[in-house]
């Protein structure tokens, strides 16, 4: 994923830099730096963009794959493993 992807995804979703910053819990300047290529796009931002793209395109398999990486076990599931 590169700087052009950030801007393309943001614009296709009709988001401003501030909107994307709010969704990603970062400052607007961070989004601007990603788009200008002044800052490397890190893992958490890649995940946010992948989720936005999957939701935007209604790509349920891609969204399930992304969210599956972060499956959190419930207390009951943890007790069962013991």
Order of alpha helices (4+ residues) and beta strands (2+ residues): alpha-alpha-alpha-alpha-alpha-alpha
